[in-house]
């Protein structure tokens, strides 16, 4: 009701006498009441319509959510159906392979039965004993390309009646003597192939013959085992590396490739699986880093779209120090190519390492245990990683890392199984993982791993597998356990300020020897698995920086660690395997330098006497008389049958 009417009502209530309204006033009041009712009805109508709109929106939203849930259930149902269909196909393929295998076995059994029946009724055919005559036993087969009667003397016998001047036949009169001498020299040079049979180092690449390549391999003691082997790399300019990588190699100070690099880099550029066996300090790291970087440069650059899919390549090493050393070596070349390298090792924060990986990197260098932890915690994925390197593969297997290595390989998108056909996958039609395995020795465990997981591998051997570098002079001292420390002090006293590594077998013994040397006044530090990662890095850096000149270490330093200018390696405790001995003394005599290795041997080390004696004989090193006369050094313990098993 309007304020005017309220005022009028108030005026009506105040006086006691009745008030009479006119007709116009009554009509005006009635119209005003109708307008107020109409306004009230309009407000109610608007309120009802707004409530209906809200209800309709709620209904539409609920229907949309219902449709989304139905779509999600349908997608989940289809996904499960695809998984079940894939499993059914896998079972069918497995059943088919098993059926084929059983048929082959049954066919072989039938052939054996037929052979047995033939032998029963017809008798067995005994092969005749082949008698080799004396003249055939020592026959030497010449190759046509090396027949000297054809390729050297052929030009001399073209005109046998023509006088051969200068060499015993005199000169013609009336012709300049110098011209005749030059003609005669040219004739003999062509006849005896002096110009054609130059050394391979004086020939261009297109002039190299099969004989030249054979001589080249013999000069560097390179041997191969495998099929479809490319030509070797004589120098960096003749390699198939990109110009950016060649410039990076020059800036890193690599003037001439080492034998393992000459043989392994061409194979890596073809993405072949390689098993590299070379002595310590021979440049194995660059042999697998350069092909790996060349492979990465051919891929699309790492960006925000694909950096969450993981790295392009993975390098695994058995120890933290070796992994960090490989990272430094890789960064020398990757820095010029814009490739990011990250190392993952134990003893550091796994969360920080996971953060670095999530920021994007092309190469991850890790120890197997820490890498598998990152995979299980989803800090890293390997959805686009098809290149893996196993450095010091035998050491990883000895340390029990085989399950972790297999777990990492199974997380990669490409197959880790060998193809049924030997040459399958070499034409590039099917994607296979590229696997590199490097070591200084080739124990049976590495051979089993290679036969199972490598695709048509090529075994590259530099020198002899397990052979010690010729630049290392080896000395073995037969002693007692109580006399070791005195002998150690005498050796270190002769060295002066030169670097020396003292190897022991246990962490406790390392601390004891280091403590005694420290009391004797030596600048000594220790490195073993019982120390924190930060302490290990400080010790190794101090030894490299010559703050310490004696490093007492366990097997942590025995594999792949490169410390420059190590003059002497001392085996305070003889290891239980000859392969470990080879790796230990390989810490000296690196990069063409000479070094010495001294080993303290006691009667408790008889299990390795035979192998050590053979190693010293092959290296032309002196064998102590006590070791040579000992019964354990005369027979191989692996060939002597166990009497208790008879």
NUKEPA-750776 format. One record per residue (C-alpha): residue in one letter; x, y, z. Coordinates in nm, 2 decimals, decimal comma. Layout:
N
NODE   aa        x        y        z
NODE    a        X        Y        Z
...
This chain:
646
NODE   aa        x        y        z
NODE    x     0,00     0,00     0,00
NODE    x     0,13     0,35    -0,09
NODE    x     0,25     0,60     0,17
NODE    x    -0,03     0,84     0,08
NODE    x    -0,29     0,58     0,17
NODE    x    -0,11     0,50     0,49
NODE    x    -0,12     0,87     0,57
NODE    x    -0,49     0,88     0,49
NODE    x    -0,56     0,57     0,70
NODE    x    -0,37     0,73     0,99
NODE    x    -0,59     1,04     0,95
NODE    x    -0,90     0,81     0,95
NODE    x    -0,80     0,65     1,28
NODE    x    -0,72     0,96     1,46
NODE    x    -1,05     1,15     1,44
NODE    x    -1,35     0,99     1,60
NODE    x    -1,61     1,10     1,35
NODE    x    -1,67     0,92     1,01
NODE    x    -1,53     1,05     0,69
NODE    x    -1,72     1,03     0,36
NODE    x    -1,52     0,97     0,03
NODE    x    -1,61     1,09    -0,31
NODE    x    -1,67     0,86    -0,61
NODE    x    -1,35     0,98    -0,78
NODE    x    -1,15     0,91    -0,47
NODE    x    -1,29     0,56    -0,44
NODE    x    -1,21     0,48    -0,81
NODE    x    -0,86     0,61    -0,76
NODE    x    -0,80     0,39    -0,46
NODE    x    -0,94     0,09    -0,64
NODE    x    -0,71     0,15    -0,94
NODE    x    -0,42     0,18    -0,71
NODE    x    -0,50    -0,15    -0,53
NODE    x    -0,53    -0,33    -0,87
NODE    x    -0,19    -0,19    -0,98
NODE    x    -0,03    -0,32    -0,65
NODE    x    -0,18    -0,66    -0,70
NODE    x    -0,06    -0,68    -1,06
NODE    x     0,29    -0,58    -0,95
NODE    x     0,28    -0,85    -0,68
NODE    x     0,17    -1,12    -0,93
NODE    x     0,44    -1,02    -1,17
NODE    x     0,71    -1,06    -0,90
NODE    x     0,57    -1,40    -0,80
NODE    x     0,57    -1,50    -1,17
NODE    x     0,93    -1,39    -1,22
NODE    x     1,03    -1,58    -0,90
NODE    x     0,87    -1,90    -1,03
NODE    x     1,02    -1,87    -1,37
NODE    x     1,37    -1,82    -1,22
NODE    x     1,33    -2,12    -1,00
NODE    x     1,22    -2,33    -1,31
NODE    x     1,53    -2,21    -1,50
NODE    x     1,76    -2,32    -1,21
NODE    x     1,59    -2,66    -1,19
NODE    x     1,63    -2,70    -1,57
NODE    x     2,01    -2,61    -1,54
NODE    x     2,05    -2,86    -1,26
NODE    x     1,88    -3,13    -1,46
NODE    x     2,10    -3,05    -1,77
NODE    x     2,42    -3,07    -1,56
NODE    x     2,32    -3,40    -1,41
NODE    x     2,24    -3,54    -1,75
NODE    x     2,58    -3,42    -1,88
NODE    x     2,77    -3,58    -1,59
NODE    x     2,57    -3,90    -1,65
NODE    x     2,67    -3,90    -2,02
NODE    x     3,04    -3,84    -1,93
NODE    x     3,03    -4,13    -1,69
NODE    x     2,87    -4,35    -1,96
NODE    x     3,14    -4,25    -2,21
NODE    x     3,42    -4,32    -1,96
NODE    x     3,28    -4,66    -1,89
NODE    x     3,25    -4,73    -2,26
NODE    x     3,61    -4,63    -2,32
NODE    x     3,73    -4,84    -2,03
NODE    x     3,53    -5,14    -2,17
NODE    x     3,68    -5,10    -2,51
NODE    x     4,03    -5,07    -2,37
NODE    x     3,98    -5,39    -2,17
NODE    x     3,85    -5,55    -2,48
NODE    x     4,17    -5,45    -2,67
NODE    x     4,39    -5,58    -2,39
NODE    x     4,20    -5,91    -2,39
NODE    x     4,23    -5,94    -2,76
NODE    x     4,60    -5,87    -2,75
NODE    x     4,64    -6,14    -2,48
NODE    x     4,45    -6,38    -2,69
NODE    x     4,68    -6,32    -2,99
NODE    x     4,98    -6,35    -2,77
NODE    x     4,86    -6,69    -2,64
NODE    x     4,79    -6,80    -3,00
NODE    x     5,14    -6,70    -3,12
NODE    x     5,29    -6,88    -2,82
NODE    x     5,09    -7,19    -2,88
NODE    x     5,19    -7,18    -3,25
NODE    x     5,56    -7,15    -3,16
NODE    x     5,53    -7,43    -2,91
NODE    x     5,35    -7,65    -3,17
NODE    x     5,63    -7,59    -3,43
NODE    x     5,89    -7,66    -3,17
NODE    x     5,72    -7,99    -3,07
NODE    x     5,70    -8,09    -3,44
NODE    x     6,07    -8,03    -3,49
NODE    x     6,15    -8,23    -3,18
NODE    x     5,92    -8,51    -3,30
NODE    x     6,09    -8,50    -3,65
NODE    x     6,43    -8,53    -3,49
NODE    x     6,31    -8,82    -3,27
NODE    x     6,18    -9,00    -3,58
NODE    x     6,51    -8,95    -3,76
NODE    x     6,70    -9,09    -3,47
NODE    x     6,47    -9,40    -3,46
NODE    x     6,53    -9,45    -3,84
NODE    x     6,90    -9,42    -3,79
NODE    x     6,89    -9,67    -3,50
NODE    x     6,69    -9,92    -3,72
NODE    x     6,93    -9,88    -4,01
NODE    x     7,23    -9,93    -3,78
NODE    x     7,06   -10,24    -3,63
NODE    x     7,00   -10,41    -3,96
NODE    x     7,27   -10,27    -4,18
NODE    x     7,55   -10,20    -3,93
NODE    x     7,71    -9,88    -3,85
NODE    x     7,94    -9,71    -4,10
NODE    x     8,27    -9,63    -3,93
NODE    x     8,44    -9,33    -4,09
NODE    x     8,78    -9,40    -4,24
NODE    x     9,07    -9,26    -4,05
NODE    x     9,21    -8,98    -4,25
NODE    x     9,58    -8,99    -4,29
NODE    x     9,76    -8,66    -4,35
NODE    x    10,07    -8,69    -4,55
NODE    x    10,39    -8,51    -4,43
NODE    x    10,40    -8,29    -4,74
NODE    x    10,04    -8,18    -4,68
NODE    x    10,08    -8,12    -4,31
NODE    x    10,30    -7,81    -4,35
NODE    x    10,15    -7,68    -4,67
NODE    x    10,12    -7,31    -4,70
NODE    x     9,84    -7,18    -4,93
NODE    x     9,93    -6,87    -5,13
NODE    x     9,67    -6,62    -5,23
NODE    x     9,66    -6,49    -5,58
NODE    x     9,70    -6,14    -5,47
NODE    x    10,03    -6,22    -5,30
NODE    x    10,18    -6,42    -5,58
NODE    x    10,52    -6,24    -5,63
NODE    x    10,59    -6,41    -5,96
NODE    x    10,29    -6,24    -6,12
NODE    x    10,24    -5,90    -5,97
NODE    x    10,61    -5,81    -5,92
NODE    x    10,81    -5,95    -6,21
NODE    x    10,55    -5,94    -6,48
NODE    x    10,67    -5,62    -6,65
NODE    x    11,03    -5,74    -6,65
NODE    x    10,94    -6,03    -6,88
NODE    x    10,73    -5,86    -7,13
NODE    x    11,03    -5,81    -7,36
NODE    x    11,29    -6,06    -7,24
NODE    x    11,53    -5,99    -7,53
NODE    x    11,55    -5,62    -7,46
NODE    x    11,85    -5,50    -7,27
NODE    x    11,79    -5,39    -6,91
NODE    x    12,01    -5,09    -6,87
NODE    x    12,19    -4,96    -6,57
NODE    x    12,18    -5,28    -6,36
NODE    x    12,47    -5,47    -6,50
NODE    x    12,41    -5,40    -6,87
NODE    x    12,58    -5,06    -6,91
NODE    x    12,44    -4,75    -7,09
NODE    x    12,36    -4,66    -7,45
NODE    x    12,59    -4,41    -7,62
NODE    x    12,47    -4,08    -7,75
NODE    x    12,19    -4,04    -7,49
NODE    x    12,21    -3,84    -7,17
NODE    x    12,32    -4,07    -6,89
NODE    x    12,09    -3,90    -6,63
NODE    x    11,79    -3,96    -6,85
NODE    x    11,88    -4,33    -6,90
NODE    x    11,92    -4,37    -6,52
NODE    x    11,58    -4,22    -6,46
NODE    x    11,41    -4,44    -6,72
NODE    x    11,58    -4,75    -6,57
NODE    x    11,47    -4,66    -6,22
NODE    x    11,11    -4,60    -6,33
NODE    x    11,11    -4,94    -6,51
NODE    x    11,22    -5,13    -6,20
NODE    x    10,99    -4,93    -5,97
NODE    x    10,69    -5,03    -6,19
NODE    x    10,81    -5,38    -6,23
NODE    x    10,86    -5,45    -5,86
NODE    x    10,55    -5,26    -5,75
NODE    x    10,73    -5,01    -5,55
NODE    x    10,47    -4,75    -5,63
NODE    x    10,17    -4,97    -5,59
NODE    x    10,27    -5,15    -5,27
NODE    x    10,31    -4,84    -5,06
NODE    x    10,22    -4,87    -4,69
NODE    x     9,86    -4,81    -4,60
NODE    x     9,95    -4,49    -4,42
NODE    x    10,06    -4,34    -4,74
NODE    x     9,75    -4,42    -4,94
NODE    x     9,42    -4,25    -4,98
NODE    x     9,10    -4,42    -4,87
NODE    x     8,99    -4,52    -5,22
NODE    x     9,34    -4,68    -5,28
NODE    x     9,31    -4,92    -4,99
NODE    x     9,29    -5,29    -5,09
NODE    x     9,19    -5,59    -4,88
NODE    x     9,55    -5,66    -4,81
NODE    x     9,60    -5,30    -4,68
NODE    x     9,30    -5,34    -4,45
NODE    x     9,43    -5,67    -4,32
NODE    x     9,77    -5,51    -4,25
NODE    x     9,60    -5,21    -4,09
NODE    x     9,41    -5,45    -3,84
NODE    x     9,73    -5,64    -3,77
NODE    x     9,93    -5,32    -3,70
NODE    x     9,68    -5,22    -3,43
NODE    x     9,60    -5,58    -3,31
NODE    x     9,23    -5,54    -3,40
NODE    x     9,02    -5,85    -3,44
NODE    x     8,65    -5,89    -3,52
NODE    x     8,39    -6,17    -3,47
NODE    x     8,06    -6,11    -3,66
NODE    x     7,91    -6,05    -4,00
NODE    x     7,88    -5,74    -4,22
NODE    x     8,16    -5,55    -4,06
NODE    x     8,22    -5,20    -4,21
NODE    x     8,56    -5,06    -4,29
NODE    x     8,76    -4,92    -4,00
NODE    x     8,82    -4,55    -3,93
NODE    x     9,18    -4,45    -3,99
NODE    x     9,15    -4,09    -3,86
NODE    x     8,88    -3,84    -3,76
NODE    x     8,86    -3,67    -4,10
NODE    x     8,78    -4,00    -4,28
NODE    x     8,50    -4,09    -4,03
NODE    x     8,13    -4,06    -4,10
NODE    x     8,08    -3,83    -3,79
NODE    x     7,90    -3,51    -3,85
NODE    x     8,10    -3,18    -3,88
NODE    x     7,98    -3,07    -3,54
NODE    x     8,11    -3,39    -3,38
NODE    x     8,44    -3,36    -3,56
NODE    x     8,48    -3,00    -3,43
NODE    x     8,38    -3,12    -3,08
NODE    x     8,65    -3,39    -3,10
NODE    x     8,91    -3,14    -3,20
NODE    x     8,82    -2,90    -2,92
NODE    x     8,83    -3,19    -2,67
NODE    x     9,19    -3,25    -2,77
NODE    x     9,15    -3,59    -2,94
NODE    x     9,42    -3,58    -3,21
NODE    x     9,42    -3,95    -3,32
NODE    x     9,17    -4,22    -3,26
NODE    x     9,27    -4,52    -3,05
NODE    x     9,23    -4,88    -3,19
NODE    x     8,90    -4,94    -3,00
NODE    x     8,77    -4,61    -3,14
NODE    x     8,88    -4,70    -3,49
NODE    x     8,69    -5,03    -3,48
NODE    x     8,38    -4,95    -3,27
NODE    x     8,28    -4,61    -3,39
NODE    x     8,19    -4,72    -3,75
NODE    x     7,98    -5,00    -3,60
NODE    x     7,80    -4,77    -3,37
NODE    x     7,72    -4,53    -3,65
NODE    x     7,54    -4,82    -3,82
NODE    x     7,35    -4,88    -3,49
NODE    x     7,50    -5,23    -3,46
NODE    x     7,51    -5,41    -3,13
NODE    x     7,87    -5,42    -3,01
NODE    x     8,07    -5,60    -2,75
NODE    x     8,40    -5,41    -2,70
NODE    x     8,69    -5,58    -2,53
NODE    x     9,00    -5,36    -2,48
NODE    x     9,26    -5,30    -2,22
NODE    x     9,21    -5,04    -1,96
NODE    x     9,29    -4,68    -2,05
NODE    x     9,24    -4,74    -2,43
NODE    x     8,96    -4,48    -2,48
NODE    x     8,65    -4,71    -2,45
NODE    x     8,44    -4,42    -2,33
NODE    x     8,47    -4,21    -2,64
NODE    x     8,42    -4,52    -2,85
NODE    x     8,05    -4,54    -2,73
NODE    x     7,99    -4,18    -2,65
NODE    x     8,05    -4,04    -3,00
NODE    x     7,81    -4,29    -3,19
NODE    x     7,55    -4,23    -2,92
NODE    x     7,56    -3,85    -2,97
NODE    x     7,55    -3,90    -3,34
NODE    x     7,24    -4,11    -3,30
NODE    x     7,08    -3,84    -3,08
NODE    x     7,15    -3,56    -3,33
NODE    x     6,94    -3,74    -3,59
NODE    x     6,64    -3,73    -3,36
NODE    x     6,40    -3,44    -3,30
NODE    x     6,53    -3,19    -3,04
NODE    x     6,40    -3,22    -2,69
NODE    x     6,11    -2,99    -2,63
NODE    x     5,82    -2,95    -2,39
NODE    x     5,61    -3,19    -2,59
NODE    x     5,85    -3,49    -2,56
NODE    x     6,07    -3,42    -2,26
NODE    x     5,82    -3,60    -2,03
NODE    x     5,87    -3,92    -2,24
NODE    x     6,23    -3,96    -2,10
NODE    x     6,58    -3,96    -2,24
NODE    x     6,70    -4,08    -2,58
NODE    x     6,99    -4,29    -2,44
NODE    x     7,09    -4,45    -2,11
NODE    x     7,45    -4,54    -2,00
NODE    x     7,49    -4,78    -1,70
NODE    x     7,80    -4,82    -1,49
NODE    x     7,87    -5,04    -1,19
NODE    x     8,01    -4,77    -0,95
NODE    x     7,92    -4,41    -0,87
NODE    x     8,26    -4,27    -0,95
NODE    x     8,27    -4,43    -1,29
NODE    x     7,92    -4,30    -1,37
NODE    x     8,03    -3,94    -1,28
NODE    x     8,35    -3,98    -1,48
NODE    x     8,15    -4,09    -1,79
NODE    x     7,92    -3,79    -1,74
NODE    x     8,23    -3,56    -1,75
NODE    x     8,36    -3,73    -2,06
NODE    x     8,02    -3,71    -2,24
NODE    x     7,98    -3,34    -2,14
NODE    x     8,30    -3,26    -2,33
NODE    x     8,13    -3,34    -2,66
NODE    x     7,76    -3,28    -2,58
NODE    x     7,83    -2,92    -2,47
NODE    x     7,90    -2,82    -2,83
NODE    x     7,59    -3,00    -2,96
NODE    x     7,34    -2,86    -2,71
NODE    x     7,27    -3,20    -2,56
NODE    x     7,19    -3,22    -2,19
NODE    x     7,35    -3,50    -1,98
NODE    x     7,23    -3,60    -1,63
NODE    x     7,39    -3,85    -1,39
NODE    x     7,19    -4,06    -1,14
NODE    x     7,39    -4,22    -0,86
NODE    x     7,33    -4,33    -0,51
NODE    x     7,42    -4,13    -0,21
NODE    x     7,24    -3,82    -0,34
NODE    x     6,89    -3,69    -0,31
NODE    x     6,67    -3,89    -0,54
NODE    x     6,41    -3,61    -0,55
NODE    x     6,66    -3,36    -0,68
NODE    x     6,77    -3,61    -0,95
NODE    x     6,41    -3,67    -1,05
NODE    x     6,36    -3,29    -1,08
NODE    x     6,66    -3,26    -1,31
NODE    x     6,52    -3,55    -1,53
NODE    x     6,17    -3,39    -1,55
NODE    x     6,33    -3,07    -1,68
NODE    x     6,43    -3,27    -1,99
NODE    x     6,76    -3,44    -2,09
NODE    x     6,88    -3,65    -2,38
NODE    x     7,13    -3,87    -2,20
NODE    x     7,11    -4,03    -1,85
NODE    x     7,42    -4,19    -1,70
NODE    x     7,34    -4,40    -1,39
NODE    x     7,41    -4,69    -1,17
NODE    x     7,16    -4,98    -1,22
NODE    x     7,02    -4,97    -0,87
NODE    x     6,94    -4,60    -0,86
NODE    x     6,80    -4,60    -1,21
NODE    x     6,56    -4,88    -1,13
NODE    x     6,45    -4,70    -0,81
NODE    x     6,37    -4,39    -1,02
NODE    x     6,17    -4,61    -1,27
NODE    x     5,97    -4,76    -0,99
NODE    x     5,90    -4,42    -0,83
NODE    x     5,80    -4,28    -1,17
NODE    x     6,07    -4,01    -1,16
NODE    x     6,18    -4,13    -1,50
NODE    x     6,03    -4,31    -1,79
NODE    x     6,20    -4,47    -2,09
NODE    x     5,92    -4,43    -2,35
NODE    x     6,16    -4,30    -2,62
NODE    x     6,49    -4,46    -2,52
NODE    x     6,63    -4,70    -2,78
NODE    x     7,00    -4,68    -2,70
NODE    x     7,17    -4,84    -2,40
NODE    x     7,54    -4,87    -2,30
NODE    x     7,66    -5,12    -2,04
NODE    x     8,01    -5,01    -1,93
NODE    x     8,21    -5,26    -1,73
NODE    x     7,94    -5,52    -1,80
NODE    x     8,13    -5,80    -1,63
NODE    x     8,17    -5,60    -1,31
NODE    x     7,79    -5,52    -1,30
NODE    x     7,71    -5,89    -1,32
NODE    x     7,97    -5,98    -1,06
NODE    x     7,81    -5,72    -0,82
NODE    x     7,47    -5,88    -0,86
NODE    x     7,32    -5,61    -1,08
NODE    x     7,18    -5,84    -1,34
NODE    x     6,81    -5,82    -1,22
NODE    x     6,83    -5,44    -1,22
NODE    x     6,99    -5,43    -1,57
NODE    x     6,71    -5,66    -1,70
NODE    x     6,45    -5,44    -1,53
NODE    x     6,58    -5,13    -1,71
NODE    x     6,60    -5,31    -2,04
NODE    x     6,24    -5,43    -2,00
NODE    x     6,12    -5,07    -1,94
NODE    x     6,24    -4,97    -2,29
NODE    x     5,99    -4,96    -2,58
NODE    x     6,19    -5,17    -2,83
NODE    x     6,24    -5,54    -2,80
NODE    x     6,54    -5,68    -2,61
NODE    x     6,51    -6,03    -2,78
NODE    x     6,73    -6,15    -3,06
NODE    x     6,56    -6,20    -3,40
NODE    x     6,52    -6,55    -3,53
NODE    x     6,71    -6,46    -3,85
NODE    x     7,07    -6,36    -3,80
NODE    x     7,06    -6,05    -4,03
NODE    x     6,71    -5,93    -3,94
NODE    x     6,70    -5,57    -3,82
NODE    x     7,02    -5,46    -4,01
NODE    x     6,81    -5,32    -4,30
NODE    x     6,64    -5,06    -4,08
NODE    x     6,29    -5,18    -4,15
NODE    x     6,22    -5,29    -3,79
NODE    x     6,32    -5,10    -3,48
NODE    x     6,55    -5,27    -3,24
NODE    x     6,73    -5,14    -2,94
NODE    x     7,10    -5,06    -2,99
NODE    x     7,31    -5,21    -2,71
NODE    x     7,68    -5,15    -2,64
NODE    x     7,87    -5,37    -2,39
NODE    x     8,23    -5,28    -2,30
NODE    x     8,48    -5,44    -2,07
NODE    x     8,85    -5,53    -2,04
NODE    x     8,76    -5,90    -1,99
NODE    x     8,50    -6,14    -2,14
NODE    x     8,39    -6,38    -1,87
NODE    x     8,12    -6,65    -1,93
NODE    x     7,85    -6,44    -1,76
NODE    x     7,89    -6,16    -2,02
NODE    x     7,88    -6,41    -2,31
NODE    x     7,55    -6,56    -2,18
NODE    x     7,40    -6,21    -2,15
NODE    x     7,51    -6,12    -2,50
NODE    x     7,37    -6,45    -2,66
NODE    x     7,04    -6,38    -2,50
NODE    x     6,98    -6,01    -2,55
NODE    x     7,20    -5,87    -2,83
NODE    x     7,10    -5,86    -3,19
NODE    x     7,36    -6,00    -3,43
NODE    x     7,64    -5,85    -3,22
NODE    x     8,00    -5,78    -3,34
NODE    x     8,27    -5,86    -3,09
NODE    x     8,56    -5,62    -3,12
NODE    x     8,88    -5,73    -2,95
NODE    x     9,19    -5,51    -2,91
NODE    x     9,49    -5,73    -2,83
NODE    x     9,40    -6,04    -2,62
NODE    x     9,10    -6,05    -2,39
NODE    x     9,21    -6,00    -2,03
NODE    x     9,57    -5,92    -2,13
NODE    x     9,75    -5,65    -1,93
NODE    x     9,88    -5,34    -2,10
NODE    x    10,24    -5,38    -2,22
NODE    x    10,34    -5,04    -2,07
NODE    x    10,28    -5,18    -1,72
NODE    x    10,57    -5,36    -1,55
NODE    x    10,45    -5,63    -1,30
NODE    x    10,62    -5,74    -0,99
NODE    x    10,50    -6,01    -0,74
NODE    x    10,65    -6,04    -0,39
NODE    x    10,59    -6,35    -0,19
NODE    x    10,55    -6,24     0,17
NODE    x    10,38    -6,31     0,50
NODE    x    10,07    -6,13     0,62
NODE    x    10,27    -5,97     0,91
NODE    x    10,54    -5,83     0,67
NODE    x    10,30    -5,66     0,43
NODE    x    10,30    -5,32     0,59
NODE    x    10,68    -5,29     0,61
NODE    x    10,71    -5,38     0,25
NODE    x    10,44    -5,12     0,17
NODE    x    10,64    -4,85     0,35
NODE    x    10,95    -4,94     0,16
NODE    x    10,77    -4,91    -0,18
NODE    x    10,61    -4,58    -0,09
NODE    x    10,94    -4,44     0,03
NODE    x    11,09    -4,50    -0,31
NODE    x    10,81    -4,31    -0,49
NODE    x    10,85    -3,98    -0,31
NODE    x    10,56    -3,74    -0,42
NODE    x    10,44    -3,97    -0,71
NODE    x    10,08    -4,10    -0,69
NODE    x    10,01    -4,45    -0,58
NODE    x     9,69    -4,66    -0,53
NODE    x     9,69    -4,93    -0,26
NODE    x     9,42    -5,19    -0,32
NODE    x     9,28    -5,40    -0,03
NODE    x     8,99    -5,64    -0,03
NODE    x     8,78    -5,51     0,27
NODE    x     8,66    -5,17     0,39
NODE    x     8,79    -5,24     0,74
NODE    x     9,13    -5,32     0,62
NODE    x     9,13    -5,01     0,41
NODE    x     9,07    -4,79     0,72
NODE    x     9,34    -4,98     0,91
NODE    x     9,61    -4,94     0,64
NODE    x     9,52    -4,58     0,59
NODE    x     9,54    -4,50     0,96
NODE    x     9,88    -4,66     0,99
NODE    x    10,01    -4,48     0,68
NODE    x     9,88    -4,15     0,82
NODE    x    10,07    -4,21     1,15
NODE    x    10,38    -4,28     0,94
NODE    x    10,35    -3,93     0,78
NODE    x    10,21    -4,01     0,44
NODE    x     9,94    -3,79     0,27
NODE    x     9,68    -4,06     0,25
NODE    x     9,31    -4,08     0,19
NODE    x     9,06    -4,37     0,16
NODE    x     8,78    -4,46    -0,09
NODE    x     8,54    -4,75    -0,03
NODE    x     8,17    -4,82    -0,03
NODE    x     8,13    -4,75     0,34
NODE    x     8,18    -4,38     0,30
NODE    x     7,91    -4,12     0,21
NODE    x     7,90    -4,01    -0,15
NODE    x     8,01    -3,66    -0,06
NODE    x     8,32    -3,81     0,12
NODE    x     8,40    -4,03    -0,17
NODE    x     8,39    -3,74    -0,41
NODE    x     8,61    -3,53    -0,18
NODE    x     8,87    -3,81    -0,15
NODE    x     8,89    -3,88    -0,52
NODE    x     8,91    -3,51    -0,61
NODE    x     9,18    -3,46    -0,35
NODE    x     9,38    -3,75    -0,49
NODE    x     9,34    -3,61    -0,85
NODE    x     9,44    -3,27    -0,73
NODE    x     9,76    -3,40    -0,56
NODE    x     9,65    -3,30    -0,21
NODE    x     9,70    -3,67    -0,13
NODE    x     9,95    -3,89    -0,31
NODE    x     9,84    -4,22    -0,16
NODE    x     9,49    -4,36    -0,21
NODE    x     9,39    -4,67    -0,02
NODE    x     9,08    -4,82    -0,19
NODE    x     8,87    -5,12    -0,24
NODE    x     8,72    -5,25    -0,56
NODE    x     8,53    -4,92    -0,60
NODE    x     8,82    -4,77    -0,79
NODE    x     8,92    -5,09    -0,96
NODE    x     8,70    -5,05    -1,27
NODE    x     8,72    -4,77    -1,52
NODE    x     8,82    -4,48    -1,29
NODE    x     9,07    -4,26    -1,47
NODE    x     9,32    -4,08    -1,24
NODE    x     9,60    -3,92    -1,44
NODE    x     9,96    -3,97    -1,35
NODE    x     9,93    -4,28    -1,13
NODE    x    10,29    -4,41    -1,11
NODE    x    10,24    -4,72    -0,90
NODE    x     9,95    -4,96    -0,82
NODE    x    10,01    -5,19    -0,51
NODE    x     9,79    -5,49    -0,45
NODE    x     9,82    -5,50    -0,07
NODE    x     9,56    -5,79    -0,08
NODE    x     9,56    -6,02    -0,38
NODE    x     9,20    -6,04    -0,53
NODE    x     9,03    -6,37    -0,57
NODE    x     8,99    -6,34    -0,95
NODE    x     9,25    -6,27    -1,21
NODE    x     9,00    -6,04    -1,39
NODE    x     8,99    -5,81    -1,09
NODE    x     9,37    -5,81    -1,08
NODE    x     9,38    -5,70    -1,45
NODE    x     9,14    -5,41    -1,38
NODE    x     9,33    -5,30    -1,07
NODE    x     9,67    -5,27    -1,23
NODE    x     9,51    -5,10    -1,53
NODE    x     9,48    -4,78    -1,32
NODE    x     9,84    -4,71    -1,41
NODE    x    10,01    -4,70    -1,75
NODE    x     9,71    -4,53    -1,91
NODE    x     9,70    -4,32    -2,23
NODE    x    10,04    -4,44    -2,35
NODE    x    10,23    -4,38    -2,03
NODE    x    10,43    -4,63    -1,84
NODE    x    10,35    -4,76    -1,49
NODE    x    10,44    -5,02    -1,23
NODE    x    10,23    -5,27    -1,04
NODE    x    10,34    -5,46    -0,73
NODE    x    10,14    -5,74    -0,57
NODE    x    10,19    -5,89    -0,22
NODE    x    10,12    -6,26    -0,24
NODE    x    10,07    -6,50     0,05
NODE    x    10,00    -6,87     0,09
NODE    x     9,64    -6,79     0,15
NODE    x     9,60    -6,68    -0,22
NODE    x     9,66    -7,03    -0,37
NODE    x     9,33    -7,02    -0,56
NODE    x     9,47    -6,76    -0,80
NODE    x     9,83    -6,89    -0,83
NODE    x     9,78    -7,06    -1,16
NODE    x     9,61    -6,77    -1,34
NODE    x     9,86    -6,52    -1,20
NODE    x    10,16    -6,73    -1,31
NODE    x    10,01    -6,76    -1,67
NODE    x     9,95    -6,38    -1,67
NODE    x    10,31    -6,31    -1,58
NODE    x    10,44    -6,55    -1,84
NODE    x    10,22    -6,39    -2,12
NODE    x    10,34    -6,04    -2,02
NODE    x    10,70    -6,14    -2,01
NODE    x    10,72    -6,04    -1,64
NODE    x    10,94    -6,22    -1,38
NODE    x    10,78    -6,51    -1,19
NODE    x    10,90    -6,55    -0,83
NODE    x    11,06    -6,89    -0,77
NODE    x    10,83    -6,96    -0,48
NODE    x    10,53    -6,91    -0,71
NODE    x    10,68    -7,11    -0,99
NODE    x    10,76    -7,41    -0,77
NODE    x    10,43    -7,41    -0,58
NODE    x    10,20    -7,70    -0,66
NODE    x     9,89    -7,48    -0,70
NODE    x    10,06    -7,29    -0,98
NODE    x    10,11    -7,60    -1,20
NODE    x     9,75    -7,71    -1,25
NODE    x     9,44    -7,52    -1,34
NODE    x     9,20    -7,55    -1,05
NODE    x     8,90    -7,53    -1,28
NODE    x     9,01    -7,85    -1,46
NODE    x     9,08    -8,07    -1,16
NODE    x     8,78    -8,29    -1,08
NODE    x     8,63    -8,27    -0,73
NODE    x     8,70    -8,59    -0,55
NODE    x     8,40    -8,55    -0,32
NODE    x     8,17    -8,56    -0,61
NODE    x     8,29    -8,90    -0,74
